[in-house]
Amino acid sequence: MVVLFNGEVLSQKPRLIVTTDIGQDPDDEQSMVRLLHFANEFRLEGLIANADNNSDKEAPVLKAHLIHNMIDSYSLIAGNLKVHDPAYPKAEYLHSIVKKGTFGNRVNVPLNQFVGQGKDTEGSDWIIHVVDKQDSAPLHVSVWGGACDLAQVLWKVKQTRSADQTNAFVKKLRVFFIGKQDASNQWIIDNFPDMWIILALDRSGDKWESGYRGMFWGGDMSLTSKEWLHTNIIGQNPLASQYPDQAYTGGNERNPFMAMKEGDSPALLYFMENGLNQPEHPEWGGWGGRYTLERNQFYRDDSDSYFDEQAGKIITSPRATVFRWRPDFQNDFVARVQWGTKGYSDANHHPIVEINGDRNKAPLVSDARTGVLIELDAGESTDPDNDHLVFDWFVYTEAGTYNGDVPIDKTSSSRASLIIPQDANDKSIQVICRVSDTGSPSMTSYKRCIIQVYEK
């Protein structure tokens, strides 16, 4: 645990509960395969299956057995995964946190049909149990499907506890909604205005422009093809082989390969600690997208400007906040799939980034006057496999509060310097050091440097 930014704790393995309508659209199965390969990055505390009734093509049938089946496949590689990181959980534990939630909920059905007296589920009871643990760390709730189980939790807590107790309960939650998949999302937003929530949905309401679509739309889309999946994921280990190679969403224009979707994965990748992501600061951006504060602790999609390889030009879009990182998070996925079968010396692992003597995953925060030279030295960064390291330094303009141009002088591959602009007083500048190794697949780690500027 590291305290570095205005007294905030910015580095600790996140507690995580996932709610998923797995078994309807295949994309939740895709995301679950990814989650289990990334299970060492979280303190997983719940996997809750639900099923909405929003589509005639997707029956509202709970399919918790699909999660159990995947965990059974995980058990076949868990011993090998632990060779690469002992933090991977035991399969028996994962089975114990699979719970059944709501089914039959839908967008245009009154909430009281699914939330209220007598509507408790195994999943909603479990969320209450987990939140009530004597643990000071926030509980992150990644909502892939309907939010009714969480809504039932909040309804029950509000009905059975005092206002102060309810507020204390709500304060522990960090909630990430992928769109509005049933009537409960808006009810939660309206009735708990002080809750920390990311609503991954374009502010226009257009789900196609929403950031989570960047998992498969925009950027280098060859990394979403059926060929890529079968070369790198499917067939490579027993768990990875459960990854469906089809998508129901997008069509030729938006998802030309109709293979990978993973529309819910930003709600997973967002909370992963990798030196770039900082979950308490949605406005800073990371693998799961970047979000802007709309009101007290309620965040919506923001936009980045980034080169779109498919379009052949720079685009400004919420989708760019996700697809800009796709080469890195796809390579990371491939490496973890290999961990399932390869020994340590035969696989690749993340570089360890060190800047100016600081090698933890929290940001390096410093103060600087306008006009001064700032020097950043990542020369002591290391690689556990002794691979050569490649350094990429850039100012993440949208993440800081200074919007002007800040040239970086890359005096050598591992060193960079910049002069603080004269008009940057009372602003912040964020520099990202992206460090990739030359292993196969290449793996990437990051270090975020935040410079708080004050006048001479």
N, C-alpha and C positions, 0 to 999 in steps of 0.2 A: 504494500500500500504506500503510495507516494503523494505527498501534499505539495503542490507546486504553484497553482494558479489561484491567486486571491483567496488562499485558504481552502480551496476545493480539493477533494480527493479525485485525482484524474487517472489513477492507474491501479486497477485491481480486477481480478477475473470476475466477469459479471454473472450474477444469478439470472437464470433464464427459464421461463415457462413459454411453451409454444402451444397455440390452439390451431388446429388444422382440419380442413374439410377433406382430408385425404381420401382418395378413392373416387372422387368425382372427376374433376379435370385432372389429367395425369401430372400436372405441374407440381402438385403438393408432394407426390411421390418423388419427383425429381429433387425438390428442396429437402425432403427428409433424408435422402441418400447423402446429399451434401452435408446436412447438419450432423449426421452421425460420423462422417469423416472429420468434421471440425469439432467434435464433442470435447476434445481436450482444452478448447479455448473458453469454455463456459463452466459454470456450476449449474448443470441442467437439473431442474427441480420439478418439471412436469411436461408431459406430452399428452395433450388432450384432443381426442378425436371428436369432431362434430360434423354435421351434414345439413346444408341448407336445402331449400326447395325452390331455388331461383330459376331452374332450368328444367324443361321437360326431358332433356337428354341426361340429366344427372339426378338419379333417384335419391331422396333424403334418407339414406341408409348409413348408419354408423359403421365405420370400417376400421375400428381400432386394431383388428387382427392384422391389418397391413403393416402397422407400426411394429407389432410383435414379430411379424415375419422378417422385417428388416433388421430388427435387433438380433434375431436368430442368426441372420447372415453376418451381422456385425460380430457376433460371438466367435465366428470362425476366423476372424482376422484380429480380434482384440489383443491377443497376446503379441502379435507382431507389431501392431500399432504402439503398444506400450514400450517396445524396444526404442521407438523414436521419441516417445514422450510418455512417461509414467502417469501423466494426468488423465489419460483416457479412462473413462469410467468402466466398471464391470458391467457385462451384459445383464446380470441378475438385477443390478440396481436400476438399469434403464427399464427393464420390464416392470419393475415395481412402481415407476412413476407414470406409466401409461394409464390414462383414465378416460372414461366415456362422458361425453358432454351432450349438448342439445342437438336435436335433429328436427327438421321440418320448418325451421325459421326461414323467413324470406324478407325481401326489401319492403314489399307493399302489404305486409300483414301487421295488424296492430300488435304493439309490443306486449300487451298483457296476455297474449296467447302463449308467450314463451318466457315471460319474466314476471315473477310475483309469487304469491303464496302457493306453496306446493310445487314450485317449478325448480327446486334444487336438483342438481345433477351430481354425479360422482366427480365431475370436473370442477364444478363451482365450489363444492365442499373442499376439494383439494387445494384450490387457489387460496381460500380462506386459511386453511391449515398452514400453507407455506408462508403467507404474509405474516401470520401471527407468530412465526418462529422468532426466537430471541436473536435476531441477526440485524445489525445496523445497516447492512448494505442494501441498496435499493433492489427491488425485484422487477426485472424487465419482463414484460409480457408481450410476446411477438404474436400478433393476431393475423394468422394466414387466412382463416375462414371467417365465419360469422362471429360476432362479438357477444352473443347472447349469454354465454357462460360467465363472462366478465360482468356483463350487465346484471345478471342474477346475483353475483357476489356483491356488487355495489348496492343493489336494492336491499338485500338481506342485511348487510352491515348497517345501512342507514336506518332500517326498521328496528334493529335490535340493539343498537349501541347509541351512546350519547353523541352529541355533535362533536365534542372534543375527541372522542374515541374514533369517530368516523373520519375526522380530518387527519388524525394520526395514521389511520389505516391507508387512506388515499395518498398521503405524503410519501409512503414507501414505494409507490408504483411508478414505473416508467413504461408507458404503453405505446406501442407502434401498430397503427392500423394500416393495412394495405387496402386503400379505398374504403367504401362503405358497402359491405356485403350483406347487411341486413339492417332492419330498423333500429337495432340497438346502438350502432355507432353514434348516430346523431343524438340519441337519448343520453348517452354517456357524456358527450361533449356539452350538451345543454345543461345537464343536471349536476355536473361536477366541474365547474369552471376553473377550479384551482388545480385540477389534476394535470400532471405532466403527460402530454400526448403529442405524438407525431401522427398527423393524418397524411399519409402518402397519397396525395390526390392533387392534380393541378388546380390552381385557384379558380380557373374558369369552370371547373367541374368536368372537363374533358378527360376521361380516363386514358385516352390514347396519348395525350401529351404528358401524362403523369410520369414522374421519375422512375417508378418501378418498372415501366416498360423498357427502360434502358438495359435491363438484364438481357434482352434478346434483340432490341431494335436500336440501330445506330452503331457507329464505330465499326470495328473489325468484326463483321458478322460471320466470317468464316469460322470463328470460335464457337458458333452456335449450331453448326451443321451436323447432320447425321454422321457424315464421314468423320468429323472431329470427335464426336462422342464415341464412336465405335473404335477409333484408333487409340483414344486416351482414357476412356472411362468404362464403357460397357464391355464386359468380358475380361476385365483386368483383375478383378477380385470378386468374391461372392456377393458382397454388399453392392459394389459398383454395378454389378450385372443386373440389379433390380431397378436401375435407372431407366424409365421408359424413354424410347427414342421418338416420341411423337408429341406434338402440341396441338391443342384445339383452338388456339387463339392466334390471330394475326393475319393470316392469308398471305398471298405472295408479295404484296406490297410491303407489309410491315414485318413479316416473319417468313422470308422466302424459303427457308429450309423446313419449316413446320416440324422441327425436331425438339429444340430446347425452348422452354418458356421460363420456368422458375420465377413467375411473377411475384411470388412471396419472399424470395430469397433476400431482397434488400432488408427486410425486417429481421433477418438473421445476421447478414454481413455487417449491418450497421453497428451491432453491439460487440463485434469482435475486436479485441485489443491487438493492434498491429503497429502502433506508433503513429498511424495516420488517424484512425477513428478515435474520437473522443465523445462518447455517448452523451455526456452531460451538455455538450455544445453542438446541437444540430446545425447551427449556422456555420460551423467550421468545415463540414463536408467530410466524406470518406466513402468507403466501398458501398455503403447502403444509401448513398445520396446526400444531398445538402438541403436544409430546410430553414425557413425564415419564421421568426416569431410573429404570429398574427395577433395574439393577445396573451395575457398572463399564462405562460407555460404551455401554450397551444401553438404548434408549429405546422406549417404547410410547405408544399414543394417550393423550392427556389430554383434558379437557373444558373448554369455555368456556360461559358463560351469555350467550345473545344472543337478541334478538327474532327469531322465526321468522315471516316474513310469511305463509307458507303456513298455518301453524298458528294465527297470530294471537295468539301468546303467547311469553314468554321460555322457551326450552328450555335445558337443560344437557346437552351431548352432545359427543362428539368431532367429529361432523359440523359442529357450529357453528364449530369452529376453522378450517374451510375456507369454508363458505358465507357467513360474515359478510363475507368479502372479495370475493365474487363480482361485485358491481357494478363494483368497481375493476378486477379482472383481466379481466373481459369487455370493458370499455371500452378497456383497454390493447390487447387483442387486435384490436379493431375498428380502432383507430388504426394499428396496424402493418400490417393488411391494406390500409388506405388508403395507407400509405407505398409499397406496391408499385406504385402507379399515379400518385400525385399528386406534384407538386413540393413543395419545402419550404414555400413561402409559402401553399400551398393545403391543408396538413395541420396537424394538431395535434401538440404535443410536450410532454414532461414538464416541470412546474414544477421549479425548483431551490429547495430549502428551505434557509434559513439561520436558525439560532437562536443568539442571543448571539455572533454573529460566526463560527460554525462552519457550513460548508456542505458538508462531505463526507458520505458515506453511512453512515459508522460512527456508533454512538451517541454522544451528548453525555453524558459521565459526570461527575458532580460529587458532592462530599461536602456534607452539611448536618447541622446539629445539630437536635435535636427542638425544636419551638416556633418555628423561624425561618421567615421569609417567603422563598419562592423565586419569582423572576420570570423568565419565559421570553419572549423577544422574537423573533418571526419576521418582523418588519416589513421586513427586508432581503431577503426571499425574492423571486425573480424568475421571470418566465415568458418563454421564448424567442420566443413569438409575441405578447407584450405583452397577453395576456388578463388579465382581472380574476381575482384569486385569492380562494378561499374557504377559511377556516381552520376546522378542527375539532380541538379539543383534548380528550383523554380519558385517564383513568388506565386502563391495561390491568392490572386487578387480578390476574388469573391469572398474568401474566408476572412480577410482582414477588413478593417474599416477605412483604410487609405486606398483610394481607387486610382491614384495616379500611377505613372510608369516608374518602376524601380529596377533599373538595370543591375544584373548580377555579373560580377567579374569572376569567372571560374579560373583562378590562377593556376590551379592544377585540378586533376579529376576529383581529388578528395578535399579540396579547399575551395571556398567561395568567399567573396566579400561584396559589400554593397555600401553605398553612401546614403544616409538617411536624408530624404528630400526636405528642403526648407519649409515646405507647406504641409508637412505630415504631423505637425504638432497636435497632441492629444488624440492621435490615431494609432492604430496597430497595423503592423506589417507581418504577414505570415510567410515564412520560407519553408518549403518542403525539401528535405533531402531524401531522395528515392535511391535506395541501394539495391542493386540486383547482382546476383552471382552468375557465373558462367557454367553452372551445373545444368543437368538436363532432367526435368525442365528447369529453366531459370526461376529462382525464387526471389522475392522482393520483400524488403523491410523498409520502414520509413522512420524519419525523425522530424517532428514538427517544431520549428523555431518561431516563437512569438516575440516580436519586438514592440514594446510599448514606448511610444515616442513622446518626449516632452521638449519644450523649447529651451534654447540656450539660456 
